[in-house]
């Protein structure tokens, strides 16, 4: 078995009287791409925020790179990259200014950051806006900027929450190749998305969270052998959602009423 990068034991989290995480156990290993999926409210974002140190007041044990994150040592964060589902960027900065700012926060040399930032923006097809204010960027350009900012410091563990929002088809293909190359080089990726066909194709392992608990964990081939069908069908079986066709019909019927 390869090196364990992340260990979660009996993770529990309450918001008031509502128990959001109900004893999550998960062990993630170097080079894995984890498709972390589940319906809204299942506890996915809460899990990730706890791992990133953005949420506290939980019970259970979390170790990242072998160290318990509850001990107050935040040095592990230098080896983590994060693309949130919703992110605010500094609109008044240029791409160059934003990326050099982020890179220097991670302790990188200014000249190295500038070199890497320009090269990565060129490769991702947005090099022409390197010195343009972010306020003028399209949604896809902003998303590419966020992806680049999460990778500038060459992290060992990458958390991605709906990372392809706004990307065109060609950019999605490039991004899939980036993830495959990162995993091949031993980087570990936590990929959270509602786009089941993408999760199905890129993940070496899929973890399905429902109502604060893990209800499935394995490769797509393993889940398919056990449950049958596409990942979307497996998702619906295990989360108990079966009335999408009826809702769709009723929705269109109401639209057509005059």
Secondary structure as UniProt FT lines:
FT   STRAND          4..15
FT   TURN            16..17
FT   STRAND          18..29
FT   TURN            30..31
FT   STRAND          33..37
FT   TURN            40..41
FT   HELIX           44..51
FT   TURN            52..53
FT   STRAND          58..64
FT   TURN            65..66
FT   STRAND          67..68
FT   HELIX           69..71
FT   HELIX           75..79
FT   STRAND          80..83
FT   TURN            91..92
FT   HELIX           95..105
FT   TURN            106..107
FT   HELIX           110..123
FT   TURN            124..125
FT   HELIX           127..129
FT   TURN            130..131
FT   HELIX           134..136
FT   HELIX           139..151
FT   TURN            152..153
FT   STRAND          157..161
FT   TURN            163..166
FT   HELIX           169..184
FT   TURN            185..186
FT   STRAND          188..192
FT   HELIX           196..202
FT   STRAND          205..210
FT   TURN            211..212
FT   STRAND          213..218
FT   HELIX           220..227
FT   HELIX           231..239
FT   HELIX           244..255
//
